[in-house]
């Protein structure tokens, strides 16, 4: 009754039965009257709690429910949540996967349509998702939190701050939606027109396509600007070069996959779409479970070397520590995946879980001139400037965990320059001109730049001075020296605490 006029106006030609009218109304929800929309939302919320109210889904998943989710009740939302978690596993029927995704496509538009999150996250929503607070943290553009699904997105962005019950359900939601364009309502609302414009088969062929980084080269961008105040196109092109493998971590991705397409086309998408893509990067950076390809490429290392690391960002930090330490048990494929992930994260401290949580006070106190008004106009990230600020003021960092995160990124950057966004921007012309044949890793790129110091650009020379200053105080910030002297350090200086040039003095004493 509440939707009679809306039905006549928007769905008069739709045949009744099999949920077609309901689906039509939901597709046209932006055009519905307030009473009709509220009634539709209440109806969908009720259906979300009991799979028996969704006959198509129940019928399609009858056998799969018994296989993957035996014994779960039909009436509290757990069965549909379980089916979503298993929807891409071997043995799940195509019909069930299709119906689960159609169900999710509707229910990701509002927290009211996810009964378990609505119940378990009530306090966290009130505490963390006040729109002005969320808008300030990502306040570089217009308030795109006006899009559908904004509360769910807020929870996804703050997984480290949620209490356990809520965190568990949001973790489930992210795992089952993060690799699908259509299952993120704010992303889809902000990027739909960009996808239509850029991601058809014909349009995609016209996008400047960057290959994944390999172990030899870090940048194929033709822009030779050596100014460290890069413009937005430079930022996006370089980011794509170092991010490509991370950005394309999509199950069954192809050249026409919408998320992969938008990732490669970041330089050409609208400001709102660019902001939503960055938020997706933030969400994915919080846990290796949200990064399927990284998890797959490092599966043996995760099981054997990081099994006891704290869940979430702690697992990612474990992998980064292993790579920074040149741990030989880390395979080449995993090492490459970690470098690619770290290169993406080095663009912005908000992409580093430990920094985003533990460095809030230090960032505000030490780097407020950078963050006070958000990234520069039309930019999405801080281009590594905040991370660089914390590193240069390391002695003034008060939070111990923040200091540990800063140290880890410095060690990783010393090992492989590609994991230092600021260094890449400041030295990309010099690396291209003088070190194009150098294989990154183990400090080799810094060694090459050092050999060419007399002819380097001004900004790259400044970067090398900063690197020299760090390396002179701590051998762990000199990737080349660590690689060359690892055996000697283990034999003669194993008990020497790094810092204050202590390891360097020890090595010199044993020459």
N, C-alpha and C positions, 0 to 999 in steps of 0.2 A: 504494500500500500504506500509506503514512504517513497517508493521509487517509480510509481506509476507514470508520472509525467516524464521522468528521465528515461524510462524504457521506451516510451513512444518517440522520444526525441533522438535517442542514440542507438537503440538496439531493436527497432521495430521489425526489421527484416530477419532477425535471428530466430531460428527454430528452437522451440523449447525442448528441454531434455538433455541429459548427459552433461550438465554443467555449462552449456553453451551461453545461456543468458547471463549467468553469474560471471563467466569469463569476459563477456562483452562489456558488462558494467565495469569490471575492474580495469579493463584496458582503457576505458573512457572515464576513469575516476576523476581526472582533473576537470571534467566538464559536468560532474554531477552536482546536484543541489546538496547543501549541508545535511539535511535530514537523511537523504538517500545515502550519502557517503558514510555517515555515522552508522546507519543500519547495516550497510555492506561490511564495514569494518568489524562490527560486533558479530555478524554472521561468520565471517572468516576466522575471527578469534575463537569462536566456539568450535568450528570445524578443525582448527589446528590442534585442539586438545584430544580429539578422538578420531582415530583413523576410520572408524565405522561410518563417520559422516562424510567420508570421501570415497565413495564406492569405486571409482575408477582406480585410484591409488591402491586401495585395499585389494581389488581384484588382480591388478597387475603384479603386486608384490606378495601375493599369498604364499607362494613357494619360497621366495627369497626371505620372507620374514622368518619362516621356520628354519632356514639354513643359517642366516647371519644374525638373527635377533631372537632366538628361541626364548620363550617364557616371559617376554616383556609384556606389560599390560597394554591394552588398546586405548586407554582413556586418559593418559597423563602427558602425552607428547613425546615420551621416550622412544616409542617404536619408530615414529617418523624420523626422529633425530638419529637413531641407530641406522636406519636405512640410508640416510644421507651420508653417514660416515663410511659406509661400505659401497656406495653407489658405483665406484669405478674399479672395484675389486673383481678379480677373475671369478667367474661363476655367477655374478649378478646378471640377471636377464636384462636385455636391452629395453624391454617394455617397462620394467620397474625403474631403471635408471631414468628413462624419459619422464615418467610420471613424478618421480621424486624431484627432478629439476624443475618441472612445471610448478609443483607445489612450492618449492623454494623461491622461485621467481616472484611469486605473489607475497610470500611471507617475509622476505627480506626488506620489504618496504616500510615496516613498522615494528617496533618492539612489542606492540600489543598482539602481534600475530605470531610471536614465538613464546608460547606459554611458559616454558622453563626459564628462559632468560628474564621474562617479565616478572616471574615470581622470585627468582634467586638474586636478581641484580637491582632490586628496587632501591636498596640503600646506596649502592654504588652510583646509580644514576643520579640520585639526589646530591651525592657528595662530589661527583666528578664531572657531570655533564651539564652543568649550567652553561648555556650557550655563550655568554660573554667570556667566561673563562676559557672555553675551548677555542673560541674565535681568536682570543689573544695569542694562544700558543701557535696557531696557524694563521696569523692575521696578516699574511703578506698580500692577500687579495680580497675581493669582495666576499661577503659572508656566504660561502657556498654551503654552509650547514643548513641553509633553508631547504635544501633538497630532501627528498624522501629518505628515510632510513638514517637520519642524522644521529639519533640516539644510539642505535646499534653501531654506527661508525665510531662514535665517541668511545664506546666500550672497547671496540676493537683496537683503537689507538692507545688505550691505557691498560692493556692486559696485566702489566707488572704491578699495577696499583689496585687490582680487584681482589676482593676476598675470595677464598678458595672455591666455594660453590659457584659463584658467578664466573670466576676465571675459568673453571672447567667447562662451563657451557659456552662461553665466548670462544674458548680455544676450539671447541667442536665446531662452532659456527664458522670461524675463520678457515679451518682446515677444509671445510666442505664448500666454501664459496670463493676463496681468494684467487683461484685460478680461472674464474669465469667472469667475463665482462657483464653478463646479464644478471649475475647474482650479487652485484653491489649497486644498490639503488642510487646513492649519490654519484658514484662514478658514471653510471649509465646516464643519469640526468644531465651531468655536466659535459659528457663526451659523445652523446648520441649524434649530434650534428657533425662533429669532427669525424666520427666513424663513417657516417654516410658520405662525407666529402672526400675522405682520404683512404678508406679501407675497402672500397670495391676492388675487384681483381685488377681492373684497368688503372685505377688511381694509385693503387699500391705500387705498381711497377714504376711510377714516376717519382716515388719517394727515394731520396738519397739513402741507399741501404748500406749499412756498415757491417762488415763481417765481425764475428767474435774475435776478441783479442786472443793471440796465441802467445807462446812463450818467447817470441823474438821481438815483437813490435807492440807498441802500446797505443799508437795513434796513426790513423790514415787521413786525418782531416787536413785539407789543403790550406787552411787559414794560418798564415805565418805571423800573426800579430803577437808580439812578445810582451804586450802590456799585461800586467797582472790584474788590471781592472777589466776583465773580459766582458764582452757584451753577451746578451742572452743566447744568441745563436751559437756563439763559441761554446758557451757553457753546456748547451744541450748536445752539440755534436761531440764534444769531448766526453761528456757523460755517457752518451750512447756507446762510444768506442770502448770505454772501460766497463760498462754495465752490460753489454749485450747478452752475454750468456746468462747473467742473473736476471735480466729483464725478460728473457724469453723462456723462463722456467714454467712452461705451460704443458700440461699433459696433452700429448697429441697435437702440439702446436704446428701450424703450417704457415706459409707466407700470407695466407688470407685470414689467419686468426686475428680477431679484433684487438685483443690486448697486445699481442706481439706487434701488430701494425701500429697502434698508437704509441707504443714504446719507441719504435724506430722513427716515428713522425713527430716526436715531442717538439721539435723546433717549429712545427707548423700548426700545432693545435692551439685552441683558444686558451686564454689565461685560466679560466675556471677548470677546464679539462686538465691543464698542466698541474694545477694545484691538487686535483683529485688523484692524479697519477702519483704525485709525490706522497700523498697520504697512504696510498696503497703500498709504496715502498717502505714507509714507516711501519705499517702493520706487518709486512712480511719480514722485516728486519728483527722482530722481537723474539722469534723462535725458529729453530731449524725445521720444526714441523710445518711451518708456513712456507717453506722453500723446498718443494719436492725434489728438484733436480740436485740442489746442493746436498740434501739428505741422501739421495741415491748415490751420488758420486763419492760421498764420504762414508758410506754405510759401514765398511769394515773399520775405519778409523774411529767412528762414533762408538762402535761396539767394544773395541779393544783399548782405546786410549782416552775416551771421554765419557765412559759409561757412568762415572760417579760425579760428573760435573753438574752443578745446579741447573735445574730445568729452566728452559727459556734462553735468555741471553747468555747464561753461563756456558751453555754448550757451544754456542758460536764463539765465545771468547776462548774456550778450550782449543778449538780448531785453530784460531788465530795465533794463540801462544805456540802451538806446535809448529806452525809454519814459520813464525818469527824466529824460533829457536833452531830452524833447519833440521827438525826431527826427521831422521831418515826412514822411520816407519810410516811416514805419511806418503802415500802414493802420488804419482805425478798428476793423475786426474783430479784427486781430491785437492792437492796443492793449488792447481789451476783454478778450481771452483772457489776455493777460499780467497785467493787473490782477487778474483773477479767480484766476489761479494764485498770484500773489504774496500775495493776501489769504488764501488757504488756508495758504500756507507761513508767513505771519507769526504763526501761532498757536504755533509751536514751533521752536526753533533746529534740531531734528533733521530738520525738513522743508526746511532750507536746506543743500544739499550742501556748500558751502564751509565753513559753520559747523560742521557735524557732524564734518568731518574736521580742519579747521584751527583750530577754537576750543576743542578739548578742554581744553587746559591752562588757557587764560584763563577758560573757564566754571568749571572747578573752583576756580581761585584767586580769581576775582572774584565769582562768583555761586553759590558752594557752598551758601550758606544756602537757596537756592531749590531746587537740584537734589539735595541730599544725600539726601532721602527720597522723591524723585519728586514728581510733581504732587500737589496736594491730594487728599484722599480723594474717591473716585468720579470724579475728573477723569482725562482721558486726555492732554491737552496741558498745557503750562505757561502757556497763555493769553497768550503774548507776553511774559511776565515776564522770561525769560532774555535775549531780544533787547533788551528795554528796559534791563536791567541792563548789558549790554555797551555799549549806546549811551551810557548815563549815565556809564560809566567808561571812555570811549573812550581817554582819555589814558594809561590804565594797561594797555591791551591790548598785549601783547608780540609776538604772532605777526603778521607783516606781512599775511599773507593773511587772517587773521581780521579785522584792522583794515579791510582792503579790503571784506570782506563786510559788516561793520557799516556802513561808509560808504555802500555801495550801497543797503542797505535804508533808511538814513536819507534819502537823496536820493529814493528811490522813494516813501517815506511823505510827504515834503514835497510831492511832485507830486500824489499822490492818497492821501488819508487812509485809504481803504479797504484799502490795503496795509499798514496798521499796526494789528494786532489790538488792542494795548493802547489805542491812541487811540480806536478804535471803541467799546471797552467803556467807557472813561472819559467819552466825550462823546456817546454814542448818544442819550440823552434830549434833550440840547441840540440836536443836529443835527436830530432829529425835530421839535422844537418851533420852532426858529428858522430852520433852513436846509433845510427839506424840498424847496424848489423850486430849490435850488442844484445846478448840474450839476458833479459831482466832476471833478477833474483840474486841473492847472496851479495848484495851491494854492488853488483857489476856496473849498473848505470851510474851510480855516484862516482865509481872509480873512473869511468870513461869521461864523465864531465870534468873531474879533477884534472885529468890529463890535458884537457882542452881549455883549462881555466883562462889562459891569456886571451882567448878569442871569444869567450862567451858573452852573451848579452848582459846588460846591467842587472836585470831582474834575476837572471839565473845565477850570476855571480853572488848576488845578495843571498839567495837561497843556499848556496854552497857555504857561505860564511856561517849561516845559522846551523847548518848541518855539522860543520867543523866544531862549532862551539859545543853542541850537544855531545858529539863523539869524543871530544877531549875530556869530558867529565865522566863518561860512562861508555865502556867498550861495547855494551849492548846496543848502542845507537850507531855503531859502525859495522854495517853488515859485511863489508869486505874483510875487515880485520877479524871479525868473529869467525868467518868462514875459513880464513887462512890459518888461524891460530886455535881452532877449537880443540885439537888434540893437546896442545901445550897448556891451554887454559885448564882442561880437565886434569892433566897430570900434575901441574905445578901450582895452580891457583884455585882449586876447587872450593876451598874454604874461604876464599876472599869475597867479601860482600861487594857487589858492583856498586859504583857510585864514587864520586870524589876522586876519579882517576885511579882508584885502588888496584883494579885488575891490570890496567896499563903499567903501573909501577911494578906490580908483581912479575908481569911478563918481561919487562926490561931487566929486572933483577936476575932473571934466569937466561938471559941471552948468552 
